[in-house]
Structures are given as C-alpha cells and as structure tokens.
C-alpha cells in the first residue's frame, strides 16, 4: 500500500491570501487652505469575497495620516468589477476622524465614499488611482467634507 501526501496543496488551502493597498496622495485638494499630503494603508482579505447582485463584495479596513497629523481609521465594504486588465473598485467605509492640526470636518464619525481604478502589473500586484469624498452626513454642527485623490499600489500576499 502506497500512501502519498501533497503538503503544498494543504498549505495552499490554508493560506489566507490578503491584499494590502499602499496609497499616497492629496487630502482635501479642493481646499487651498487645508490641502495636505497623505499616506495610507488598506487591508482586504481575498477569502472574504462574496459574489452578489452588486458585484464581487469584500470587507476593507484601513487608515491614513496627513502631513498635518489628521488621521482617519475606517472599516467598510468594497465592490470589485473586473474589466480585463482594469479593475473598478467603488467602496463605502464609515470611520473615526481626528483632525490633529488639519481640517476640522465637524464630527468624529465620517463616511468615506471612494472609487478606484487599477490595472495589473503582475498576477499579484496592481497600480491605480482613486478619488474619495469624506463627509459626516450633517451629523455634526458643520459638514465641510473633504475631497482627496491618491495613487495606489496593491499587493497580494
């Protein structure tokens, strides 16, 4: 009796493929007095994708820091639409915003709506651009909002 075992198949089956999005850009570029450079990181787990009528959905978690020490920590959902070598990825994520020495958005709870377009560099990496709007939906006494654009480098591990 010959017994063989494929360790690679077991390792691949138990491996959690994760994608990290490293991004940098301009926070609130439309406000000349408050615009600031930003750097951020976002995580998405490939195993948590679900196909739905709205597309391929998955949870996201991330945050960014501006040069004025404002930061935003968020968790939400993204949809992914694969158009060949280009991907369109809209997302929505509520989160906690602290303005540090930067722009006061009026309330700690803010909502980020974003659209990202990326293309394949290789099987495990993508390069893209994204645009987002952050707003508190008039929960605070003021709601100036912020518009930002970013360059994204996405890498699967």
LOVEX-737100 format. One record per residue (C-alpha): residue number from 0; chain; x, y, z. Coordinates in Angstrom, 2 decimals, padded with zeros to 5 digits. Each point is the difference from the previous one (the first is absolute). Example, Ala and Ser with C-alpha at 12.3 -4.5 7.8 and 13.67 -1.06 7.14 Angstrom:
<sites>
[0, A, [012.30, -004.50, 007.80]] [1, A, [001.37, 003.44, -000.66]] 
</sites>
This chain:
<sites>
[0, A, [000.00, 000.00, 000.00]] [1, A, [001.45, 003.34, -001.09]] [2, A, [-001.05, 003.16, 001.78]] [3, A, [000.97, 003.42, -001.21]] [4, A, [-000.77, 003.40, 001.37]] [5, A, [000.11, 003.31, -001.85]] [6, A, [001.21, 002.59, 002.55]] [7, A, [-000.14, 002.85, -002.54]] [8, A, [-003.74, -000.56, -000.62]] [9, A, [-000.70, 000.10, 003.75]] [10, A, [002.16, 003.12, 000.44]] [11, A, [-001.76, 001.76, -002.92]] [12, A, [-003.41, -000.94, 001.39]] [13, A, [000.79, 001.46, 003.44]] [14, A, [001.78, 003.09, -001.29]] [15, A, [-001.99, 003.17, 000.50]] [16, A, [000.61, 002.18, -003.04]] [17, A, [-000.04, 003.62, 001.03]] [18, A, [000.31, 003.18, -002.00]] [19, A, [001.63, 003.16, 001.31]] [20, A, [-000.58, 003.35, -001.65]] [21, A, [002.78, 002.54, 000.63]] [22, A, [-001.13, 003.44, -001.11]] [23, A, [001.15, 003.61, 000.01]] [24, A, [-001.58, 003.15, -001.31]] [25, A, [-001.59, 003.32, 000.84]] [26, A, [-002.59, 000.37, 002.78]] [27, A, [-002.67, 002.63, -000.69]] [28, A, [001.65, 001.20, -003.21]] [29, A, [-002.96, 002.29, -000.76]] [30, A, [000.62, 002.18, 003.09]] [31, A, [003.19, 002.04, -000.55]] [32, A, [000.27, 000.92, 003.70]] [33, A, [-000.43, -003.54, 001.34]] [34, A, [001.47, -002.36, -002.61]] [35, A, [002.68, -002.34, 001.31]] [36, A, [002.02, -002.99, -001.15]] [37, A, [-001.12, -003.36, 001.32]] [38, A, [001.24, -003.56, 000.30]] [39, A, [-002.28, -002.98, 000.67]] [40, A, [-000.30, -003.75, 000.23]] [41, A, [-003.03, -002.18, -000.69]] [42, A, [-000.52, -003.74, 000.53]] [43, A, [-002.34, -002.34, -001.85]] [44, A, [-000.21, -003.79, 000.44]] [45, A, [-000.60, -001.94, -003.25]] [46, A, [-001.73, -002.85, 001.88]] [47, A, [-002.76, 002.35, 001.15]] [48, A, [-001.18, 000.90, -003.53]] [49, A, [-003.66, -000.74, -000.68]] [50, A, [-001.68, 000.12, -003.39]] [51, A, [-003.29, 001.91, 000.08]] [52, A, [-002.39, 001.87, -002.27]] [53, A, [002.14, 003.10, 000.72]] [54, A, [003.22, -001.68, -001.12]] [55, A, [002.89, -001.65, 001.80]] [56, A, [-000.18, 001.41, 003.57]] [57, A, [002.57, -000.11, 002.80]] [58, A, [000.71, 001.79, 003.27]] [59, A, [002.82, 002.55, 000.22]] [60, A, [001.82, 001.51, 002.96]] [61, A, [002.53, 002.79, -000.09]] [62, A, [001.17, 003.42, 000.96]] [63, A, [001.97, 003.01, -001.09]] [64, A, [002.07, 002.76, 001.55]] [65, A, [000.44, 003.49, -001.46]] [66, A, [003.03, 002.26, 000.25]] [67, A, [-002.07, 002.12, 002.46]] [68, A, [-000.43, -002.99, 002.36]] [69, A, [-003.64, -000.54, -000.89]] [70, A, [-000.89, -003.68, -000.18]] [71, A, [-002.92, -002.15, -001.06]] [72, A, [-000.55, -003.64, 001.02]] [73, A, [-002.74, -001.86, -001.84]] [74, A, [-001.66, -003.28, -000.79]] [75, A, [-002.54, -000.62, -002.73]] [76, A, [-000.78, -001.85, -003.19]] [77, A, [001.23, 000.11, -003.59]] [78, A, [-001.33, -001.40, -003.26]] [79, A, [002.34, -001.13, -002.74]] [80, A, [-000.74, 000.04, -003.72]] [81, A, [002.64, -001.71, -002.12]] [82, A, [000.13, 001.39, -003.55]] [83, A, [002.90, -002.04, -001.34]] [84, A, [003.28, 001.47, 001.20]] [85, A, [-001.81, 003.01, 001.55]] [86, A, [-001.96, -000.18, 003.27]] [87, A, [-002.57, 002.54, 001.21]] [88, A, [-000.46, -000.10, 003.77]] [89, A, [-002.57, 002.22, 001.70]] [90, A, [-000.12, -000.10, 003.81]] [91, A, [-001.81, 001.43, 003.01]] [92, A, [001.54, 000.15, 003.47]] [93, A, [-001.10, 001.75, 003.19]] [94, A, [002.80, 000.85, 002.40]] [95, A, [001.56, 002.13, 002.70]] [96, A, [001.58, 003.31, -001.04]] [97, A, [002.30, 002.14, 002.15]] [98, A, [001.07, 003.28, -001.54]] [99, A, [003.27, 000.46, 001.94]] [100, A, [001.41, 003.27, -001.40]] [101, A, [-001.94, -000.39, -003.26]] [102, A, [-003.53, 000.57, -001.23]] [103, A, [-002.86, -000.32, 002.49]] [104, A, [-002.69, -002.03, -001.78]] [105, A, [-002.55, 000.70, 002.74]] [106, A, [-000.53, -003.42, 001.61]] [107, A, [002.09, -003.04, 000.98]] [108, A, [-002.23, -002.38, -002.02]] [109, A, [000.63, 000.54, -003.71]] [110, A, [-000.99, -002.00, -003.08]] [111, A, [002.40, -000.66, -002.88]] [112, A, [-001.32, -000.66, -003.49]] [113, A, [002.71, -000.97, -002.47]] [114, A, [000.55, -001.25, -003.52]] [115, A, [003.27, -001.62, -001.06]] [116, A, [001.21, -001.01, -003.44]] [117, A, [003.00, -002.32, -000.19]] [118, A, [001.78, -002.13, -002.57]] [119, A, [002.10, -003.15, 000.26]] [120, A, [003.76, 000.32, 000.32]] [121, A, [000.28, -003.73, 000.64]] [122, A, [-002.19, -002.77, 001.36]] [123, A, [000.51, 001.26, 003.57]] [124, A, [000.41, 003.77, -000.37]] [125, A, [-002.05, 002.87, -001.38]] [126, A, [000.51, 003.73, -000.47]] [127, A, [-002.87, 002.43, 000.12]] [128, A, [-001.53, 003.37, 000.76]] [129, A, [-002.87, 000.75, 002.34]] [130, A, [-002.23, 002.89, 000.99]] [131, A, [-002.00, 000.27, 003.20]] [132, A, [-002.36, 002.31, 001.83]] [133, A, [-000.23, 000.04, 003.78]] [134, A, [-003.06, 001.50, 001.69]] [135, A, [-001.87, -000.29, 003.29]] [136, A, [-003.45, 000.02, -001.68]] [137, A, [-000.90, 003.13, 002.03]] [138, A, [000.27, -001.82, 003.34]] [139, A, [002.24, 002.78, 001.33]] [140, A, [-000.59, 003.73, 000.36]] [141, A, [001.95, 000.45, -003.23]] [142, A, [000.66, -002.27, -002.97]] [143, A, [002.69, 001.46, -002.27]] [144, A, [001.02, -003.37, -001.47]] [145, A, [003.34, -000.80, -001.62]] [146, A, [000.91, -001.18, -003.52]] [147, A, [003.20, -001.96, -000.49]] [148, A, [001.89, -001.79, -002.76]] [149, A, [002.59, -002.73, 000.37]] [150, A, [002.42, -002.22, -001.89]] [151, A, [-000.41, -003.62, 001.13]] [152, A, [002.37, -002.96, -000.02]] [153, A, [-001.86, -003.24, 000.79]] [154, A, [001.89, -003.19, 000.86]] [155, A, [-001.35, -003.48, 000.75]] [156, A, [001.86, -002.10, 002.56]] 
</sites>
